């Protein structure tokens, strides 16, 4: 996999997140967005870590990517795993 594949996966995940957002209100939930709504927390967390890994792989300094609060730090092991997974071509 490569940075290009990671970017494609980020786009796919962003679509799932957008689709899940439309199902936040019970009156708007349909069969199409119910699954994405139920997994919205997982998708957002995955997107955050994949986005950080993608930016680091492209050479963006960590301070420019995000400045999280002390109680909301990203999982560094997960970021490292994503970077290793997508770096192996």
N, C-alpha and C positions, 0 to 999 in steps of 0.2 A: 504494500500500500504506500501511498505517497501523500504529500501535502494536498495535491489535487483531489485525491479520494477523500481526505479528511474534510476539505471544503465542501464537497458534494454531500457528505454525510451531515455536515452542519446545516446545509440548506434543507435537507430532508427533515431533519429534526426541528428546524424552525417552522416548517409547514405544519408538523404535528402539533407544535405548541400553539400556533395561531388557530388551528382547527379546534383544539381543546378549549381555548379561551372563549369561543362562541358558546360553549356548553356550560359556562359558569352559572347562568341563571337556569333554574329547572324548566322554565317554559320554553327555552331555546334548545334543550337537549333532544337530540335525535339519535337514531341508530348510527349515523355517520360520525358524530363527534363524541358519543358516549365513552368509547374506549380511550380516545385521546384525552378527554377530560379526566377520566379516572387515573391516567398515568401522567398527568400534567406536572406533578411535583418531580417525578422521576425524570421526565423529559427536560425540565428546566435545569435540574442539577447536572444531568449529562451534558447539556448544551454548554453550561458554564465551564465545566472542566475541559471539554473538547475545544472550546473557544480559546481558553488560556493556553492550552497545548499548541493550538494552531498558531497563535500569535508568537509564542516563544520559538516555534520552529522557523518562523519567518524572520526572527531577529528583533522583535519588538521588546524593548525593556519592560521588565515586570511592573514597574511603577506606572507605566502608561496604559497597561491593560486594565487594571482595576486597583482600587484601594479599599479592600474590605475592612469591615469593623473587626475588632478583636474576637468577637463572639461568632463571626461568620467567615472564618478562614477556609479557603479551599483545601481539599485533600491533596497534598503534594504527591503521595504515592500513586494516586489515581492519575494525576497529570503525567507523572513519569511513565506510568504504564501505557497511557495513550500515546505519548511521544515515541516510546520504543516500538509500540505496535505499528504505528503508521510510518516510522522511519525505516523499517525493514522492507526493502523493496524486493 
